[in-house]
Amino acid sequence: MQVESCDSLAKIKPEDWNALGDGSNPFVRYEFLSALETNGCVAEEFGWHPFHLLLKDDNETLIAAAPGYVKTNSYGEFVFDWAWADAYERAGGQYYPKLICAVPFTPATGPRLLVREGHDQATCASALYDAAIAIVKQQNWSSVHWLFPPEQEAQAMQSRQYMLRIGCQYIWSNDDYTDFEDFLSRCTAKKRKNMRRERKRVEEQNVELTVMHGNELETDDWKQVIGFYLDTFNRKWGTPTLNTKFFAEIGKTMGDQIIIVFATHNNKRVACSVMFKGTDTLYGRYWGCNDDFHSLHFEACYYQGIDYCIRNGLKRFEPGAQGEHKIGRGFKPTLTWSTHYICHEGFSNAVKQFLDQENPMMRQHCEQLHDLLPFKQVEHD
């Protein structure tokens, strides 16, 4: 076996990349990652440089890979190491560039190690985990970071010199609900009343919700989706990294995995949310609204997603990073993972001391947040 790096997915056949892994996660599919590259969403302008790790057998067949990027900043990662970078550079070091294995702009847990069926997962994993460390040492980069891997992958990396970091997100689980009312029936009277009232407020404002799949949208529909996305970023979050060409491409190549919730008022679309569908999980990603409607964000981004999962038998709904307000609407505090290798021994020891303090606090915080869940009887994971 041999490990290589690749600076563009265009150099890999789509069928070879998609033959890796089980295809359950939409964000590591060739179509999604390639669209980011070909449409300039991951580029020098934003500090993202493709650097995918490839594992090939003796016949030059691709048997494993990890989506990777050389980063010259920490934007779009959602595992925040700005303080690490500041401390490293104040001490006279150069934190950037660094290597990350992640999905750009996507704080959703999913496989970071993709292995072709029939090949040993542990062997391939060890080869790529070790290769990432060897590469950053050879290139004189500061570090390598694996962001939002599943717990099993994160735990395996601990035995390969990586430090574990814990985060917390809020995730809804489908407890075999028959419909939305069945979900509400499992909640306390107070929380149930609050959620019903929020949904009623949307109706009282004469706002109608329509759920569509990406392959059902026409060109003008996509223009509206993109307009809502751009407007939100321009008003609140700074520079938007995704663009019209990106949305147009994924609409064509993976439209059946994209769910759009349009909100209409007085025959005019006033908002939309964008979600992606995996094999058993729904992922909330983007939201935009050009007017002020009470509770519409909760309806379009949370309740419509919950309802979609129930109707389509999906097991989980990950609505995106941050937001403790999600807990009272049925989204359980759930641990997330990242792993980190710092080349400088002294700084690595300092980060380890920090993580030895942060990780137990994060575990405790996540556990305590379960008390805010709306369910009548809460079973802690």
N, C-alpha and C positions, 0 to 999 in steps of 0.2 A: 504493500500500500504506500501511496505517496500523497502528501498534502501540497496543494497549490493555492494561490490566491488569484482572484479574478476581479478586474476593475469595472466590469460591465456584464450584466446578465445577457446582453445581446450576443455574447460569445458562447452562450450555453443554449442548447436546444430546449424549448419549452417542455417537451415531453420528457426529457432527461431530468430536468429540475422537478417537475410535478410527479415523477415516479418516486421521489423521495418522500418519506413520511406517509401519513395515512390520509392526507387530504382533508382533514377535519377542520382546519383553521384557514379562513380565507386570506389572512394577511401574510402568510408565508408562501402563498401560491405565486407562481411565476407571473401571472397576469397582473397582480397587485404590485409586486415589487418592481417589475419591469416598467409599468406605467409611471411609477415615481421617477425612474431614471430617464426614460425617453422624453418625458415632458418637463424636465428641469426642476422637479420638486426636491430631489437630492442632488445638490450641485455645490460648487465652491461658494456661490452666493450665500447659501444657508449653512455652510460649514460641514456639509455631508459629502464624503467621497467614497463611493462603493469600493468595498474590499472584501468580497465574499470568500469564505474558506471552503475549499473543495477537497474531498478525499476520493482518490481513484484507486482502483485495483491494478494489478499488473497488466491487464488488458486495456488500460486507459478508460475503463468504464466508471462513470460517476456513481459512487455508492453512498456518499454522505456529503452533507454540506451544512453551512451555517451562514445566514445572511449577516454580512459584516460591513462596517463603515469606519473609515478613518475620520475622526471628528476634530475640528479646530475650534469648537466651542461646546457648550452643553445644552444648546437649544433643542427642543423637540424630543427630549429623552424621558422626562417625567420621573426619573430617579435622580434626585437633585444632589449634585456634587460640586456646586459652585463654591461652597466654603472650603472644600478640599483643594480645589484649583487655586483659590486665593491664598490659602496657607502655604501651598507648595511653591507658588511663585514669590511670595513674600520671603520665603526661606532661600530664594535664589535659584529655584528650579524652573523647569518649563513643563507645565502640565499638559499643554497641547503641543502636538497632536497626541491623541489617544485612540485606541481601537475599541469599538463596541460591537457586540453581536446582538442585534435587536431589529425591530421593525420601526422605521422612522415615523415619528409623530403619532405613535400608536401605543398607549399605555394599557395594553391588554395582554393578559397571560396567554402564552401559547408556546408551542415547540420552537426551540432555537437550534436544536440539533435534528436534522432531517436525515433519516437513514432509509436506504432502499430495502424493501422486503427481502428477507432471506439472508441478510447480513447481521452480524452480531452487534447489537446496540451498544453494549458496554465497550467493546473493542474500538468501534468507530468513535464513540464519545471520547474515550481516553486520548485517541490520536488527535482529535480536533482541539480538545481542551489544552493539551500540552503544546500543540502547534501554535495556538494563539499566544501563549506565553513566550515561546521561542521567537516568534515574529517580532513582538514588541521589544524584546531584548536586542535582537539583531538590528532593528530599525532605530533603536535608541528612543522609542516612544515611552511615555511615562507609565502606561497602564493598559489593561484590557478589562472590559466590563460586559457581562452578560445580563441583559435587562428583561425582566418579566418572563423567565423560564418557568415551567411547571416545577412544583416542589421537588419531584423526583430528580429532575435534571440538576436543580440547585444543590440538593444534598450530595449528588454524585460529584459535583465540582469541588466540594469541600475537601475531598480526599486528593484533589489534584492541585493543591496550594492556593485555592481561591478562598477569599473571605466572604461570608454570607451576610447579606443585609436584608432586613425585613421591612416591608411596608404594609399598608392597609388600604383596601378598597371595599366597595359595597356592592354585593352581588345578590341577585334574586334567584331563588331555587324553586323549581316547579315540584311541589309536593303532590303530584298527581291531581291537580285541581281540575274540576270538570268545566268550570267557566270562571269569569272574573268574580261573580257573586260568591262562588265557593271559596275563592281566595279571601274575599272580605269576611266571610263567615268565620274564618280562623283567627281573625283579629279582635282585639278588645273593642267594646262598644264605642269608646271615645275615638280611637284611631279609625275605626270603620266609618264613623260619622264624618270625620274630617276628610277622608278620601272621597266619600260620596259627595260631600259638599264641594270639593274642588272640581270634581267632574261635572257637577250640576252648574257651577259657575260658568264653565265653558259653554254649556248649552244655553244658559241665560243670556250670554253675549251674542247668541246666534252665530257661533263659530262651529263649523262642521269639519270633521276629520275624515280623510280618505287615505287608505293604505294602498300603496302600489309597489310592485317590484320594478327593479331597474330596467328590465327588458320590456316593460309596458310603457315606458316613458318615451315621448317624442322629443325632437330637438328643442322645441320651445319649453317643454317641461324641465329639461336639464338646464336650460338657461336660467330658469327661475330658481332651481336648486342651487346653482352656482352663485346666483345673485344673493340669496339669503346667506350662504356661507361667507362670501366676501364681505358683505355688509357687517356681519357680526365681528369678524376679525378687524376690519377697518375701524369700527367704533370702540371695541373693547380690548382686543388682545394683540394689537400691533400688526405685524406683517404676516399676511396669509401665505402659507407655503404651497398649498395645493392650488391648481389653476383649472381653467376651463378645459384645456386639452386633456388633463388627467381624468377629470370626471367623464368627459366624453368617451375616453378610451375604456375605462372600466365599465361604463354603461353598456358597451358593446361586448366586452370580453367576459364579464362576470355579472351581468345584469340580474341573473336569477338569484344571486347571493346578496343583492342590495335591496333594502326595504326603505321606501320613502313614505313618510307620513306628511301629507299636505293639510294645512289648516286654511279654510276658506271662510271669508266674512263678506257679506253683501256681494256674492259672486266674484270675489277677488281673493286670490291666494295671499295670505298675510304672513305665513310662517311654514317652516318644514323642519323635520328631523330626518337624519340619515342614519341608517343602521346596516350592519352587515350580518349575514347568517352563515354560521358554520354547520357542521353535522348535527350538533346537539346544543349549540349555544348561539344566542343573539348578542350582538355587540353594538351598543349605542356609540355613535361617533361625533356627529356634527348637528348643530342647531342654529337656526336663524329666524328672526322675526322682525318685521318692519314697523310694528306698532305695539302698543301696550295692552295686553289682555290678561286679566287676572287668571292665574292657575294654568294658563295655556302651556307653559313650559313643562309642568308636571304631567299634563295630559299627553302631549305630543312625544315627550322624551321618555316617560316612565310607564304610564298606565296603558298607552297603546302598545308598548313593547311587551308588557306583562300579558296583555290580552292576546297578542300575536303568539307568544310562547305557548300559552295554554291551548289555543286553537290548533297549533301546529306541532304540539308534542315536543317542544324544545325543553331541555332540562335546566338551562341556566340563562340568565340575562345579565350581562356586564354592561352597565350604562356609561362607563367612563371613569376617569380618575376624580378623586376628591369629592367633597359634598356630603357632609354628615346629615344634611336634610333628607337624604335618600333612606336613611335607616328607618325612620318613622313611616315610610311607605313600603316597607317590606324587604329592603335590601340589607342583607346580613354583612356585618363587618367581617372581612375575610383577609387572611394574610397573603401578601404578595412577596416575591423573591427577586433578588438580584445577587450576582456574585462579582467579586472584584479582585484583581491581582495588581499590586503596585510594585514596580521594579525596584525603587529605592528602598532599601531595607529599613532605614530609620523612619521614613515617612510611612511605610507599610505598618510598622509597629505602632505608630501613632494612630493610624486609621483603625487598626485592630482594637486598640484601647477604646476608641470612640464607639466602635460597633459593639464591643462587649458591654457598654453601658446603654447604647441606644436600643439594641435588639430586645432585651428583656422589658424595657419600658414600652416598646411598641407592642409586644405581645400582650402586656398588661392592659394597655390602652385599648387595643382591639377587643379584648375580652370584656372590658368594662362597658364598651359601647353596645354590647348585646342587650344591656338593660333598656336601651331605647327602642328596641324592636316592638312592633305593634301586636305581635301574636299573643294569644291567650296563654299558651304554655310554650316557653322558649327552650329549645334544646340547643345547648352550646356545642359548636363543632369542636 
